[in-house]
């Protein structure tokens, strides 16, 4: 009887210590999981910002080049074409008048641009007018959805009048690839 009593008295503290250890491990695991989710979401946000930021910078460069009267016309077009080819996020750039009518599309070889609208929606022009550049609607495409990005061309500077718009449908394929890599590396 004494042995059973000693076993019970010894077992209670061991059980209590075990329960406390499991609880501490569960709290640590929960905190680590939250931190991992924050890191993954931060990485994803940077990926989206980088992709769209690169596209916006490329479209802005094209607008500045095309409106620069110090460069002869053929040179401006060649520089705009080189910018489209050099930017990883761009495979085309549509040039519009200040009224939103399509002038031309600069594209890499083999890129299909039938989804580029002939006339820009007024709400897209209005949004780009107010903040220099804006995102528009998402367009379905064969490989991945594309996001419309429009940049207002202001040859006289950020407060100057708009002379036109540069628009591109940016593929989300790079973002989807990054999400897949993040999921595989951290969430599987």
Buried (B, 14 or more C-beta within 10 A) or exposed (E): EEEEEEEEEEEEEEEEEEEEEEEEEEEEEEEEEEEEEEEBEEBBEEBBEBBBEBBBBBBBBBBBBBBEEEBEEEEBBEBBBBBBEEBEBBBBBBBBBBEBEBEEBBBEEEEEBEEBBEEBBEEBBEBBBEEBBBBBEEBEBEEBBBBBBBBBBBBEEEEEEBBBBBBBBBBBBBBEEBBEEBEEEEEE
